[in-house]
Structure formats: structure tokens, C-alpha cells
């Protein structure tokens, strides 16, 4: 390594070499980004204004709106189409955002979208490992998920004995 400035000048004159010491590498700063688990759900009504609900096959076996978690790098619409097809066999057009449920206690956010099944896809496929039942319901069953209760009450009016959910929420006005 070259020590003094005069030695450097001598090297440059002798060999035509220009020496610049490399800067010391900066230590990597690892930043943890706060992340939330993002889920999407579909609000699908039939001609009689009944809402499509699915019953989970595992855990508490709750009734909920069709949907699920968004995979890393996946768009919200693509995730909802995938989940809807996996759970019910329905292909659908995804419409506007109807509501947001921010579950701060679970570091999760759920987005509710309106969905309209394609005409040639109106028959619900009930052969699924995650879902035991899928049906259009006029009222919310007693054993419903917190997110289903929240979105049902926001769209249809109060549900009896709604469990308190620590969450920040925003509901968009009904579309005209």
C-alpha cells in the first residue's frame, strides 16, 4: 500500500499509474419494514340478493365470504379471482372496492370487492379441501367469521351480537 503523497507521485511518474484508495465499505443497514398480511374477499349476490358464503373445512368451520390471502407479487384482482375459483369453482369479473377491514391486532388487512360471476360459471363447485359448503344465504349464519360479520353488517345492517374487533375501518359509499 502506498503510504505518503510523495510515494504516490513517484509511482505515477514512474509507471503512469493513478492510485485512488478504495473507500471503506459502508456497513449494511438492515431495515425491517412493517408488513401486514393482505387478504381479499368477494361480495357476490344472486338474483334474489342472497350473498355467497363458504364454510371452512378446518379450524372453527366458520361461514365466511369467499376469498383469501394475496401472494407476494400478486395483484389484488388476480388473487381474488384465484381464491374464488379455488373455493367455489366460479369465474368472476371483479368490480369496485366496497370496504376495508384493518385488523391491527392481527397485523392484517382485508379488502372487500364486488364480484359478478361469469354467465357460464354460475354453478358452484363444492369439491374442495378448504371449503365444505358454498351457498347463497339470505342471512348470516350464527357461526360466521369476524370479517364476514363486519362486512355483512356494513353492507346489510347490524348483525346480532357482533363481536368487537379492534380495527380501523373505512367503508366506501354504496355505488350508484
BAFI-3210 file (N, C-alpha, C; in Angstrom, 3 decimals, decimal comma, padded with zeros to 6 digits):
// residues 176
n [1|2|3|4|5|6|7|8|9|10|11|12|13|14|15|16|17|18|19|20|21|22|23|24|25|26|27|28|29|30|31|32|33|34|35|36|37|38|39|40|41|42|43|44|45|46|47|48|49|50|51|52|53|54|55|56|57|58|59|60|61|62|63|64|65|66|67|68|69|70|71|72|73|74|75|76|77|78|79|80|81|82|83|84|85|86|87|88|89|90|91|92|93|94|95|96|97|98|99|100|101|102|103|104|105|106|107|108|109|110|111|112|113|114|115|116|117|118|119|120|121|122|123|124|125|126|127|128|129|130|131|132|133|134|135|136|137|138|139|140|141|142|143|144|145|146|147|148|149|150|151|152|153|154|155|156|157|158|159|160|161|162|163|164|165|166|167|168|169|170|171|172|173|174|175|176]
n.u [000,850|000,485|002,055|002,763|002,127|004,208|005,352|003,280|003,185|005,636|005,204|003,217|004,652|006,627|005,331|003,025|000,708|-002,312|-003,366|-006,004|-007,209|-009,489|-012,759|-013,846|-016,030|-019,437|-021,262|-023,916|-027,193|-029,785|-033,116|-036,154|-039,173|-042,390|-044,968|-048,098|-050,424|-052,199|-055,478|-058,168|-061,643|-064,789|-067,866|-070,689|-073,775|-076,842|-079,650|-081,777|-080,796|-079,343|-076,386|-073,251|-071,741|-069,128|-068,223|-065,739|-063,480|-061,691|-060,391|-062,384|-064,535|-066,062|-068,527|-067,916|-067,073|-066,183|-062,719|-059,276|-055,767|-053,402|-050,821|-047,261|-046,273|-048,515|-051,388|-054,225|-056,716|-056,151|-055,503|-057,972|-059,611|-058,303|-058,599|-061,400|-062,026|-060,635|-062,008|-064,753|-065,120|-066,066|-065,813|-065,174|-065,947|-064,203|-065,192|-065,677|-064,005|-065,393|-065,104|-062,887|-061,124|-059,158|-057,263|-055,674|-054,866|-054,072|-052,215|-053,174|-054,933|-058,008|-059,618|-062,629|-064,301|-066,691|-068,058|-068,896|-070,195|-069,194|-071,415|-071,405|-070,448|-071,987|-072,629|-071,894|-068,996|-068,499|-066,421|-063,802|-060,866|-060,512|-062,975|-066,204|-068,848|-070,726|-072,829|-075,618|-076,832|-079,526|-079,399|-076,902|-075,220|-075,051|-072,503|-070,191|-067,341|-065,262|-064,612|-066,560|-068,871|-068,399|-068,295|-070,806|-072,561|-071,879|-072,719|-075,373|-076,678|-077,049|-075,701|-076,758|-075,272|-072,523|-069,149|-066,701|-064,167|-060,891|-060,077|-059,260|-061,357|-062,749|-065,447|-066,600|-068,870|-072,099|-072,221|-073,653]
n.v [-001,186|002,235|004,764|007,659|010,920|011,723|009,332|008,358|010,183|009,620|006,995|007,463|009,022|007,193|004,836|005,645|005,238|005,672|006,034|005,465|005,268|002,777|003,450|002,820|000,085|000,676|-000,141|-002,515|-001,529|-002,971|-002,789|-003,253|-003,648|-002,689|-004,979|-006,048|-008,674|-009,307|-009,745|-010,721|-010,451|-011,542|-010,064|-011,391|-011,404|-013,103|-013,337|-013,006|-011,400|-012,708|-013,575|-014,948|-017,347|-019,214|-022,244|-022,973|-025,749|-026,535|-025,880|-023,639|-023,977|-021,909|-019,796|-017,745|-015,023|-015,697|-015,929|-014,979|-015,058|-012,769|-013,487|-012,880|-010,399|-010,730|-009,425|-007,691|-008,192|-010,449|-012,257|-012,473|-013,542|-016,017|-017,199|-017,288|-019,058|-021,360|-021,941|-022,097|-022,734|-020,872|-018,491|-015,081|-011,592|-008,946|-006,224|-002,974|-001,678|-002,323|-002,154|-001,901|-003,678|-003,267|-005,144|-004,544|-005,943|-008,343|-007,742|-007,533|-006,935|-006,691|-006,622|-005,865|-006,717|-006,148|-008,746|-010,337|-013,215|-014,988|-015,653|-018,281|-019,638|-020,096|-022,227|-023,558|-025,145|-027,607|-029,221|-029,281|-028,956|-027,042|-025,906|-026,762|-026,249|-024,202|-021,586|-019,508|-017,141|-015,737|-014,595|-014,012|-016,806|-018,134|-019,076|-017,374|-015,821|-013,210|-011,211|-011,649|-011,062|-008,357|-007,163|-007,949|-006,604|-004,007|-003,860|-004,830|-004,119|-004,177|-007,033|-009,528|-009,622|-008,784|-009,348|-007,393|-005,927|-004,988|-002,566|-000,412|001,063|001,604|002,494|002,571|004,715|003,433|002,226|003,818]
n.w [000,000|-000,703|001,071|001,621|000,214|-001,489|-002,301|-003,825|-005,931|-007,081|-007,995|-009,902|-011,779|-012,525|-013,473|-014,738|-013,424|-011,778|-008,580|-006,452|-003,313|-002,243|-001,071|002,268|002,804|003,398|006,303|006,064|006,452|007,915|007,500|008,989|007,547|008,365|007,930|006,636|006,579|003,697|002,644|000,471|-000,278|-001,661|-002,551|-003,528|-005,042|-005,691|-008,013|-006,267|-004,335|-002,387|-000,562|-001,447|000,534|002,109|003,800|006,076|006,080|007,998|011,345|013,150|011,525|010,306|008,725|005,946|003,721|000,320|-000,482|000,200|001,125|-000,287|-002,467|-002,435|-004,677|-006,255|-007,877|-006,455|-007,674|-009,255|-007,235|-005,900|-007,909|-008,243|-005,651|-005,458|-007,533|-006,645|-004,256|-004,916|-007,581|-009,297|-011,939|-012,200|-012,737|-011,351|-009,461|-008,098|-005,141|-002,036|000,738|003,616|006,036|008,732|010,628|013,274|015,512|014,493|012,598|009,955|006,911|005,257|002,179|000,639|-002,271|-004,891|-006,822|-009,880|-011,084|-014,043|-016,766|-017,790|-015,670|-013,414|-011,748|-008,619|-007,540|-005,234|-004,437|-002,568|-000,548|001,432|001,846|002,962|002,357|000,113|-000,540|-001,458|000,764|002,620|005,082|007,603|008,880|012,287|013,106|012,036|010,474|011,936|010,019|008,050|009,539|010,072|007,453|006,502|008,255|007,605|004,960|004,921|007,266|010,890|012,601|014,811|018,005|017,379|017,530|019,152|017,285|017,270|015,242|012,497|010,239|006,982|005,069|001,824|000,093|-000,979|-004,337|-007,161]
ca.u [000,000|001,243|001,918|002,738|001,792|005,372|005,486|002,235|003,616|006,725|004,596|002,505|005,671|007,379|004,525|001,819|-000,388|-003,022|-003,846|-007,021|-007,602|-010,909|-013,436|-014,248|-017,433|-020,391|-021,976|-025,297|-028,222|-030,978|-034,331|-037,326|-040,360|-043,619|-045,800|-049,408|-050,934|-053,291|-056,466|-059,243|-062,911|-065,749|-069,289|-071,414|-075,210|-077,595|-080,800|-082,651|-079,961|-078,684|-074,940|-072,496|-070,886|-068,473|-067,950|-064,383|-063,407|-060,790|-060,480|-063,703|-065,551|-066,912|-069,017|-067,232|-067,149|-065,086|-061,516|-058,108|-054,551|-052,725|-049,436|-046,279|-046,166|-049,783|-052,311|-055,415|-057,752|-055,726|-055,616|-059,382|-060,076|-057,725|-059,246|-062,800|-062,063|-060,199|-063,001|-066,118|-065,154|-066,641|-065,009|-065,937|-065,389|-064,036|-065,598|-065,111|-063,693|-066,551|-064,750|-061,570|-061,077|-057,776|-057,158|-054,389|-054,490|-053,512|-051,381|-053,796|-055,900|-058,872|-060,289|-063,842|-064,632|-067,874|-067,698|-070,037|-069,802|-069,415|-072,678|-071,198|-069,775|-072,896|-072,783|-070,856|-068,325|-068,300|-065,360|-062,653|-060,301|-060,613|-064,366|-067,156|-070,117|-070,787|-074,239|-076,134|-077,564|-080,304|-078,948|-075,607|-075,328|-074,503|-071,066|-069,575|-066,037|-065,332|-064,627|-067,883|-069,808|-068,150|-068,707|-072,252|-073,241|-071,621|-073,469|-076,777|-077,232|-076,461|-075,782|-076,925|-074,081|-071,279|-068,011|-065,872|-062,904|-060,025|-059,684|-059,596|-062,063|-063,293|-066,431|-066,882|-070,324|-072,643|-072,124|-074,953]
ca.v [000,000|003,471|005,457|009,120|011,572|011,755|007,996|008,238|010,984|008,876|005,881|007,986|009,406|006,036|003,837|006,214|004,640|006,582|005,242|006,057|004,260|002,428|003,864|001,720|-000,279|001,079|-001,292|-002,634|-001,228|-003,768|-002,142|-004,114|-002,910|-003,260|-005,562|-006,563|-009,733|-008,752|-010,712|-010,174|-011,184|-011,199|-009,892|-011,855|-011,563|-013,742|-012,546|-012,750|-010,604|-013,526|-013,400|-016,191|-017,625|-020,523|-022,737|-023,500|-027,178|-026,751|-024,893|-023,440|-024,254|-020,722|-019,296|-016,513|-014,643|-016,347|-015,111|-015,480|-014,258|-012,339|-013,946|-011,843|-010,069|-010,978|-008,285|-007,945|-008,769|-011,801|-013,076|-012,742|-014,489|-017,325|-017,723|-017,564|-020,286|-022,472|-022,251|-022,309|-023,107|-019,774|-017,467|-013,848|-010,268|-008,246|-004,830|-001,932|-001,916|-001,985|-001,864|-002,276|-004,032|-003,263|-005,885|-004,201|-006,992|-009,483|-007,209|-007,998|-006,042|-007,411|-005,745|-006,470|-006,280|-006,720|-009,675|-010,812|-014,459|-015,095|-016,351|-019,714|-020,155|-019,852|-023,388|-023,599|-026,423|-027,776|-030,204|-028,512|-029,371|-025,950|-025,471|-027,880|-025,813|-022,884|-021,379|-018,148|-017,036|-014,516|-014,020|-014,521|-017,870|-017,803|-019,344|-016,624|-015,239|-011,782|-010,368|-011,791|-010,289|-006,937|-006,734|-008,151|-005,508|-002,773|-003,877|-005,205|-003,675|-004,836|-008,468|-009,729|-009,987|-008,610|-009,298|-006,212|-006,188|-003,817|-002,332|000,849|000,644|002,636|001,971|003,444|004,846|002,485|002,708|004,144]
ca.w [000,000|-000,803|002,343|001,625|-001,043|-002,376|-002,891|-004,838|-007,074|-007,704|-008,727|-011,075|-012,758|-012,992|-014,188|-015,319|-012,683|-010,876|-007,439|-005,595|-002,331|-002,246|000,168|003,144|002,570|004,438|006,881|005,596|007,443|007,646|007,998|008,954|007,116|008,928|006,881|007,014|005,724|002,899|002,157|-000,355|-000,197|-002,717|-002,224|-004,713|-004,807|-006,776|-008,474|-005,110|-003,438|-001,376|-000,654|-001,467|001,687|002,107|005,150|006,187|006,391|009,135|012,421|013,755|010,500|010,238|007,441|005,589|002,315|-000,404|-000,647|000,898|001,195|-001,506|-002,504|-002,730|-006,093|-006,938|-007,813|-005,642|-008,532|-009,620|-006,020|-005,626|-008,935|-007,923|-004,440|-005,786|-008,332|-005,798|-003,228|-005,400|-008,991|-010,074|-012,612|-011,984|-013,003|-010,079|-009,592|-007,247|-003,739|-001,206|002,122|004,126|007,455|009,182|011,887|013,881|016,464|013,749|011,515|008,714|006,277|004,328|001,230|000,089|-003,629|-005,511|-007,903|-010,659|-011,768|-015,485|-017,020|-017,998|-014,480|-012,291|-010,874|-007,604|-007,354|-003,795|-004,197|-002,149|000,736|002,401|001,975|002,994|001,762|-000,525|-000,869|-001,335|002,025|002,818|006,348|008,040|009,880|013,608|013,144|010,943|010,799|012,279|008,825|007,427|010,367|009,870|006,119|006,390|008,953|006,863|003,708|005,095|008,536|012,064|012,858|016,244|018,783|016,655|018,415|018,955|016,608|017,296|013,855|011,838|009,034|006,108|004,130|000,729|-000,073|-001,958|-005,711|-007,742]
c.u [000,883|000,991|001,779|002,396|002,963|005,603|004,476|002,646|004,728|006,186|003,906|003,510|006,352|006,540|003,304|000,567|-001,028|-003,653|-004,862|-007,416|-009,109|-011,557|-013,812|-015,703|-018,297|-021,058|-023,421|-026,242|-029,445|-032,165|-035,472|-038,519|-041,575|-044,487|-047,124|-049,753|-052,158|-054,178|-057,510|-060,472|-063,857|-067,151|-070,045|-072,868|-075,837|-078,774|-081,754|-081,944|-079,457|-077,176|-074,246|-071,583|-070,299|-068,194|-066,588|-064,404|-062,550|-061,002|-061,869|-064,857|-066,569|-067,378|-068,313|-067,488|-065,994|-063,911|-060,362|-056,935|-053,988|-051,279|-048,517|-046,172|-047,450|-050,677|-053,535|-056,498|-057,402|-055,866|-057,072|-059,957|-059,579|-058,434|-060,695|-062,921|-061,677|-061,295|-064,355|-066,199|-065,727|-065,554|-065,825|-065,182|-065,335|-064,312|-064,920|-064,865|-064,872|-066,179|-063,382|-061,699|-059,608|-057,718|-055,787|-053,926|-053,845|-052,530|-051,879|-054,776|-056,687|-059,620|-061,474|-064,156|-065,960|-067,382|-068,977|-069,594|-070,082|-070,662|-072,507|-070,548|-070,667|-073,076|-071,599|-070,318|-068,000|-067,220|-064,065|-062,182|-060,506|-062,061|-065,287|-068,470|-069,937|-072,227|-074,593|-077,054|-078,297|-079,904|-077,637|-075,795|-074,662|-072,994|-070,382|-068,254|-066,203|-065,379|-065,968|-068,918|-069,647|-068,680|-070,213|-072,986|-073,037|-072,458|-074,974|-077,424|-076,700|-076,715|-075,911|-075,613|-072,808|-070,156|-067,185|-064,551|-062,095|-059,539|-060,012|-060,272|-062,502|-064,267|-066,661|-068,389|-070,833|-072,562|-073,524|-075,213]
c.v [001,232|004,281|006,948|009,643|011,595|010,400|007,808|008,997|010,248|007,700|006,354|008,343|008,175|005,113|004,395|005,666|005,696|005,729|006,042|004,994|004,032|002,917|002,633|001,381|000,157|-000,151|-001,305|-002,361|-002,046|-003,090|-003,136|-003,248|-003,524|-003,776|-006,023|-007,684|-009,160|-009,888|-009,976|-011,054|-010,669|-011,086|-010,222|-012,073|-012,272|-012,845|-012,187|-011,948|-011,396|-013,428|-014,763|-016,277|-019,016|-020,927|-023,418|-024,962|-027,460|-025,669|-024,838|-023,686|-023,114|-020,460|-017,969|-016,187|-015,328|-015,388|-015,725|-014,535|-013,959|-012,811|-012,791|-011,644|-010,243|-009,745|-008,680|-008,650|-010,209|-012,741|-013,436|-013,714|-015,903|-017,958|-018,111|-018,855|-021,501|-022,908|-022,653|-022,827|-022,017|-018,921|-016,194|-012,625|-009,539|-006,775|-003,931|-002,405|-001,436|-001,597|-002,396|-002,575|-004,155|-003,905|-005,619|-005,266|-008,183|-009,043|-007,676|-006,953|-006,873|-006,402|-006,494|-005,851|-006,879|-007,630|-010,157|-012,063|-014,385|-015,941|-017,856|-020,382|-020,054|-021,048|-023,462|-025,016|-026,566|-028,809|-029,465|-028,987|-028,316|-025,606|-026,691|-027,525|-024,447|-022,699|-019,904|-018,105|-015,694|-013,814|-014,683|-015,619|-017,460|-017,981|-018,691|-016,015|-013,763|-010,880|-010,457|-011,005|-008,797|-006,469|-006,907|-006,981|-004,182|-002,700|-004,049|-004,675|-004,519|-006,341|-008,607|-010,199|-009,933|-008,493|-008,057|-006,631|-004,900|-003,576|-000,915|000,435|001,851|001,964|003,006|003,560|003,845|003,070|002,863|003,313]
c.w [000,000|000,444|002,208|000,245|-002,006|-003,022|-004,012|-006,091|-007,814|-008,514|-009,997|-012,158|-013,350|-013,872|-014,900|-014,653|-011,811|-009,793|-006,645|-004,585|-002,378|-000,951|000,983|002,881|003,751|005,014|006,372|006,738|007,071|008,307|007,922|008,587|007,782|007,784|007,473|006,046|005,001|002,401|001,335|-000,201|-001,271|-002,134|-003,504|-004,334|-005,993|-007,145|-007,333|-004,021|-002,228|-001,629|-000,594|-000,243|001,532|003,546|005,164|006,624|007,623|010,200|013,015|012,786|010,379|008,817|007,181|004,125|001,587|-000,585|000,106|000,790|-000,184|-001,415|-002,868|-004,244|-006,886|-006,824|-006,985|-006,455|-008,904|-008,421|-005,746|-006,654|-008,623|-006,736|-004,712|-006,579|-007,483|-004,824|-003,779|-006,838|-009,878|-010,713|-012,512|-012,451|-011,664|-010,304|-008,578|-005,812|-002,896|000,215|002,484|005,609|007,849|010,558|012,498|014,861|015,781|012,672|010,159|008,206|005,268|003,479|000,630|-001,265|-004,054|-006,634|-008,575|-011,414|-013,263|-015,709|-017,165|-016,780|-013,238|-011,351|-009,919|-007,470|-005,868|-003,463|-003,869|-000,786|001,822|002,748|001,972|002,319|001,122|-000,974|-000,737|-000,114|002,102|004,117|006,749|009,080|011,200|013,667|011,945|011,418|011,168|011,048|008,105|008,208|010,130|008,517|005,923|007,050|008,227|005,592|003,915|006,361|009,672|012,114|014,366|016,860|017,955|017,673|018,112|018,334|016,678|015,878|013,447|010,551|008,237|005,160|003,058|000,562|-001,115|-003,369|-006,291|-008,963]
res [x|x|x|x|x|x|x|x|x|x|x|x|x|x|x|x|x|x|x|x|x|x|x|x|x|x|x|x|x|x|x|x|x|x|x|x|x|x|x|x|x|x|x|x|x|x|x|x|x|x|x|x|x|x|x|x|x|x|x|x|x|x|x|x|x|x|x|x|x|x|x|x|x|x|x|x|x|x|x|x|x|x|x|x|x|x|x|x|x|x|x|x|x|x|x|x|x|x|x|x|x|x|x|x|x|x|x|x|x|x|x|x|x|x|x|x|x|x|x|x|x|x|x|x|x|x|x|x|x|x|x|x|x|x|x|x|x|x|x|x|x|x|x|x|x|x|x|x|x|x|x|x|x|x|x|x|x|x|x|x|x|x|x|x|x|x|x|x|x|x|x|x|x|x|x|x]
***
